[in-house]
Amino acid sequence: MLGSVDLVDGFLTELAEGLRPIVENEVAVLQEFAATQGHETELRLWDLDYWEERYAEAMFGIHEETLRDFLALPVVLETLFELVSKLFGVIIVKSTGDQDGASSAEYFEIVDMENGWPLGRFSLEPHSALVPGVRRVAPREAGVLPEFRINLHLPRPAEGQPALMLLNHVETLFHEL
């Protein structure tokens, strides 16, 4: 933990200053690549994902769909939970939640590693018909643990197979948690 708002602000400022030249260089490379592909205007923020994918395909032969086989939901969750544990000193444990049998939601509790106190809860609905993202379920108020729901829009896998994710699904999951 950083300990104070000033330390957090300082850390974020230092991080941004260090990353700015790297990001500017990456955007310049994408701009140059897009120009070789016939794109005649300056790339806008909403163009970057598209051109990043085209660049990866052209330079490395990586097609997002081929990565799916390496991004099974259980493996991604295990990796994410380990990372969150190391970064924030919490453990994410599976819980029973409010199983109604109608959804494929999984329920988790976030617990402080040092003292075992519960810090919050969340459910993960991998096959939601709702827009992917996070929704607050329980409000923040004294005595009530924060609770939220993460919706992904993964295709349902064949019986007995894990759900396979695209890279943008993984990014959404890492971002929301």
C-alpha positions as a printed NumPy array, in Angstrom:
array([[  0.   ,   0.   ,   0.   ],
       [  1.223,   3.496,  -0.782],
       [ -0.127,   5.012,   2.427],
       [ -1.394,   8.445,   1.408],
       [ -3.124,  10.351,  -1.359],
       [  0.041,  12.363,  -2.043],
       [  2.079,   9.185,  -2.506],
       [ -0.549,   7.767,  -4.865],
       [ -0.642,  11.014,  -6.873],
       [  3.161,  11.057,  -7.042],
       [  3.275,   7.433,  -8.147],
       [  0.677,   7.998, -10.883],
       [  2.437,  11.144, -12.121],
       [  5.788,   9.344, -12.261],
       [  4.179,   6.375, -14.018],
       [  2.502,   8.62 , -16.622],
       [  5.713,  10.545, -17.275],
       [  7.656,   7.314, -17.766],
       [  5.063,   5.739, -20.048],
       [  4.243,   8.792, -22.183],
       [  7.253,   8.478, -24.557],
       [  6.647,   4.729, -24.964],
       [  2.967,   5.21 , -25.808],
       [  3.744,   8.098, -28.169],
       [  6.259,   5.888, -29.979],
       [  3.749,   3.02 , -30.262],
       [  1.111,   5.372, -31.693],
       [  3.665,   6.715, -34.205],
       [  4.475,   3.151, -35.315],
       [  0.758,   2.415, -35.738],
       [  0.262,   5.675, -37.646],
       [  3.083,   4.765, -40.029],
       [  1.724,   1.229, -40.48 ],
       [ -1.825,   2.496, -41.088],
       [ -0.478,   4.866, -43.743],
       [  1.165,   1.941, -45.554],
       [ -2.249,   0.276, -45.583],
       [ -3.94 ,   3.283, -47.173],
       [ -5.189,   5.109, -44.076],
       [ -4.737,   8.772, -44.949],
       [ -5.768,  10.643, -41.799],
       [ -4.325,  10.893, -38.306],
       [ -5.326,   7.977, -36.103],
       [ -7.925,   8.804, -33.493],
       [ -8.327,   7.097, -30.141],
       [-11.123,   4.877, -31.48 ],
       [ -8.893,   3.717, -34.374],
       [ -6.116,   2.314, -32.203],
       [ -7.61 ,  -1.098, -31.337],
       [ -8.349,  -1.813, -34.991],
       [ -4.836,  -0.857, -36.145],
       [ -3.177,  -2.682, -33.239],
       [ -4.89 ,  -5.884, -34.412],
       [ -3.922,  -5.306, -38.06 ],
       [ -0.329,  -4.562, -37.007],
       [ -0.076,  -7.754, -34.911],
       [ -1.484,  -9.768, -37.816],
       [  0.972,  -8.267, -40.316],
       [  4.095,  -8.249, -38.142],
       [  3.714, -11.394, -36.063],
       [  1.061, -13.49 , -37.816],
       [ -1.089, -13.275, -34.678],
       [ -4.827, -13.424, -35.254],
       [ -6.951, -12.76 , -32.205],
       [ -9.106, -15.814, -32.859],
       [ -6.058, -18.136, -32.65 ],
       [ -5.272, -16.854, -29.135],
       [ -8.655, -18.088, -27.897],
       [ -7.337, -21.645, -27.39 ],
       [ -4.807, -20.309, -24.867],
       [ -7.298, -18.195, -22.908],
       [ -9.553, -20.66 , -21.103],
       [-11.646, -18.858, -18.479],
       [-10.518, -21.008, -15.495],
       [ -6.823, -20.415, -16.31 ],
       [ -7.361, -16.681, -16.832],
       [ -9.245, -16.422, -13.507],
       [ -6.539, -18.314, -11.612],
       [ -3.844, -16.06 , -13.078],
       [ -5.831, -12.887, -12.398],
       [ -6.587, -13.877,  -8.807],
       [ -2.89 , -14.631,  -8.157],
       [ -1.916, -11.234,  -9.583],
       [ -4.542,  -9.387,  -7.528],
       [ -3.366, -11.251,  -4.426],
       [  0.265, -10.218,  -4.958],
       [ -0.566,  -6.614,  -5.802],
       [ -3.216,  -5.849,  -3.2  ],
       [ -2.728,  -8.318,  -0.335],
       [ -6.132,  -9.943,  -0.745],
       [ -7.341, -13.442,  -1.48 ],
       [-10.258, -14.124,  -3.803],
       [-12.167, -17.24 ,  -2.775],
       [-15.122, -18.927,  -4.393],
       [-18.338, -18.672,  -2.387],
       [-21.855, -20.002,  -2.725],
       [-23.527, -16.641,  -3.396],
       [-27.193, -16.497,  -4.294],
       [-27.316, -19.507,  -6.608],
       [-30.672, -19.517,  -8.345],
       [-29.859, -22.201, -10.892],
       [-31.001, -19.985, -13.755],
       [-27.643, -18.363, -14.486],
       [-24.082, -19.551, -14.914],
       [-22.802, -16.931, -12.452],
       [-19.942, -17.8  , -10.125],
       [-19.653, -16.045,  -6.764],
       [-16.48 , -14.849,  -5.047],
       [-15.461, -13.132,  -1.839],
       [-12.492, -10.771,  -1.487],
       [-10.684, -11.333,   1.825],
       [ -7.832,  -9.42 ,   3.49 ],
       [ -4.757, -11.698,   3.596],
       [ -3.483, -10.362,   6.911],
       [ -6.575, -10.622,   9.082],
       [ -9.058, -12.706,   7.061],
       [-11.709,  -9.983,   7.088],
       [-14.107,  -9.928,   4.158],
       [-13.691,  -6.786,   2.037],
       [-16.319,  -7.329,  -0.634],
       [-18.053,  -9.77 ,  -2.946],
       [-18.628, -10.13 ,  -6.64 ],
       [-20.303, -12.434,  -9.074],
       [-19.015, -13.269, -12.512],
       [-21.512, -14.03 , -15.267],
       [-19.406, -15.255, -18.196],
       [-22.309, -15.791, -20.612],
       [-24.377, -12.707, -19.893],
       [-26.688, -11.255, -22.512],
       [-26.107,  -7.877, -20.869],
       [-23.475,  -5.414, -22.053],
       [-20.042,  -6.532, -20.813],
       [-18.801,  -4.599, -17.819],
       [-19.393,  -4.184, -14.123],
       [-22.565,  -3.326, -12.203],
       [-22.746,  -2.372,  -8.535],
       [-25.161,  -4.682,  -6.728],
       [-24.904,  -3.431,  -3.147],
       [-24.381,   0.255,  -2.354],
       [-21.46 ,   1.535,  -0.321],
       [-22.724,   2.253,   3.135],
       [-21.638,   1.57 ,   6.676],
       [-21.862,  -2.097,   7.606],
       [-22.588,  -3.328,   4.067],
       [-19.872,  -5.066,   2.083],
       [-19.45 ,  -3.709,  -1.439],
       [-20.845,  -6.125,  -3.989],
       [-20.653,  -6.015,  -7.746],
       [-21.373,  -8.15 , -10.776],
       [-19.05 ,  -8.61 , -13.729],
       [-20.755,  -9.467, -17.007],
       [-18.838, -10.96 , -19.895],
       [-20.332, -11.97 , -23.199],
       [-18.51 , -15.253, -23.858],
       [-19.993, -17.876, -26.144],
       [-21.222, -20.913, -24.231],
       [-18.736, -23.762, -24.578],
       [-19.52 , -27.348, -25.519],
       [-20.552, -29.535, -22.585],
       [-17.552, -30.269, -20.363],
       [-15.313, -27.709, -22.074],
       [-14.095, -24.412, -20.56 ],
       [-15.254, -21.109, -21.984],
       [-12.574, -19.667, -24.268],
       [-11.883, -15.952, -24.266],
       [-10.723, -13.415, -26.803],
       [ -8.031, -10.987, -25.736],
       [-10.581,  -8.176, -25.355],
       [-12.574, -10.39 , -22.928],
       [ -9.418, -10.849, -20.851],
       [ -8.77 ,  -7.102, -20.916],
       [-12.36 ,  -6.419, -19.799],
       [-12.059,  -8.913, -16.936],
       [ -8.691,  -7.51 , -15.752],
       [ -9.998,  -3.956, -16.035],
       [-13.233,  -4.59 , -14.148],
       [-11.645,  -6.498, -11.284]])
